[in-house]
Amino acid sequence: MTDSSADGLMPFQAMEILKRAKVLEASGRSICHLELGEPGAPPAPRVIEAVRQALPNAQGYTNAKGLDGLRDGLVGYYQDQHGVRVDADAIICTMGSSAGFILAFHAAFRPGARIAITRPGYPAYVNTLLGLGFGVVEIPVSMGNDWQLTGADIAAAHAREPFEGLLFASPANPTGAAVDRAGLADIVATCARLGVTLISDEIYHGLDYRGPSISALELTKDAIVINSFSKYYCMTGWRIGWMVLPEHLVRRAEILQQNLFISAPTLSQIAATVALGERDYAEEQKAGYATSRLRLDAGLRELGFDVGGPSDGAFYAYVGISRFSNDAMAFCSRMLEEAGVAMTPGVDFDRVDGAGFVRLSYAGSAATIDLALERMSGLLR
Ligand SMILES: Cc1ncc(COP(=O)(O)O)c(C=O)c1O
């Protein structure tokens, strides 16, 4: 396949940058990895220990929706964190949120249906939707508006080109933008008024720096909510997440899960059940991100990047490079080859305006952030 296929599938440039960074590392170069949204820390020690103990007896499939213990734990999570009662039967444990998207799209829509997403946004949204035969409507959000999506933006986009679904993340990737309760209520109400099914990607929940994460489930029973253990619980490679579905979609999603994936990985479900009780550990990691967030923001600003302000949540800075370049791919390539700093070009997230932006992840160590800023400074000054 060439870099852009007829149906619009594009490579994930963060992975391409990682591939090149690995080659450089193999030749002895030191690289600061700011290109991937992966926590640097492992899962909580109790998670690892539980898996060690479960190993001899965890070889089989689980039931399609997932272990009762995990789904009960998630019911407790919604009660404790969001004050919401969720039925364990409405929860399906998935192979990361990535598998949750596939189930959600096929449960709620038929191929050909149009789903709206923000631009910039997580690249897999466009690629998964196009790859599965759905249509994509992009709703632009801008740095001038703190990268926020509003009900008015949704209504205006819908008037231009109607869509059946809206896939929305708060906090978002790559911008880190997060809506408050009023902002989410506006989005939920607008979707209800337009007859649009809301898919709320809550993967960065727990990583809000300005206030508590608000779940769509606090405001409506009609949304499909998707979440994951990848980010807050530091478990990207365990491929474990979950979704909560409105009642009328549960059975169809379960049947799809039975046929597409059978069940989420058993050991990872056991790990996830324990992880839910390890929020103190997750909060320690978050405290590290919170420090890096401010350091990176100040450092990038001083170097001359266009910085809107520290991100509301997640662990990304999405910043403009107008002072240095109008070609983010070339800029990232130069940063990698000459400064040993890996970052992701904005074109991954925004095929229209992304050439003017780069994304840097501060999910790694504070020392990596400091070294990366020092190296960038050497090259840019
Ligand atoms: C917004 C968003 N959603 C979903 C995912 C996929 O996560 P996973 O499949 O590991 O749960 C990512 C990964 O970076 C993301 O940034």
The ligand as a Tripos MOL2 file, in Angstrom:
@<TRIPOS>MOLECULE
LIG
   16    16     1     0     0
SMALL
NO_CHARGES

@<TRIPOS>ATOM
      1 C1         -8.4500    8.9900   22.3080 C.3       1 LIG1
      2 C2         -7.9950    7.5700   22.2650 C.ar      1 LIG1
      3 N1         -8.8990    6.5880   22.1970 N.ar      1 LIG1
      4 C3         -8.5250    5.2950   22.1270 C.ar      1 LIG1
      5 C4         -7.1960    4.9210   22.1330 C.ar      1 LIG1
      6 C5         -6.8470    3.4380   22.0240 C.3       1 LIG1
      7 O1         -6.5420    2.8910   23.2470 O.3       1 LIG1
      8 P1         -6.6080    1.3320   23.6530 P.3       1 LIG1
      9 O2         -7.0790    0.5470   22.4920 O.co2     1 LIG1
     10 O3         -5.2150    1.0070   24.0820 O.co2     1 LIG1
     11 O4         -7.5680    1.2820   24.7860 O.co2     1 LIG1
     12 C6         -6.2080    5.8980   22.2270 C.ar      1 LIG1
     13 C7         -4.7810    5.5290   22.2390 C.2       1 LIG1
     14 O5         -3.8920    6.3180   22.2180 O.2       1 LIG1
     15 C8         -6.6230    7.2580   22.2880 C.ar      1 LIG1
     16 O6         -5.7280    8.2540   22.3570 O.3       1 LIG1
@<TRIPOS>BOND
     1     1     2 1
     2     2     3 ar
     3     2    15 ar
     4     3     4 ar
     5     4     5 ar
     6     5     6 1
     7     5    12 ar
     8     6     7 1
     9     7     8 1
    10     8     9 2
    11     8    10 1
    12     8    11 1
    13    12    13 1
    14    12    15 ar
    15    13    14 2
    16    15    16 1
@<TRIPOS>SUBSTRUCTURE
     1 LIG1         1 GROUP 0 **** ****
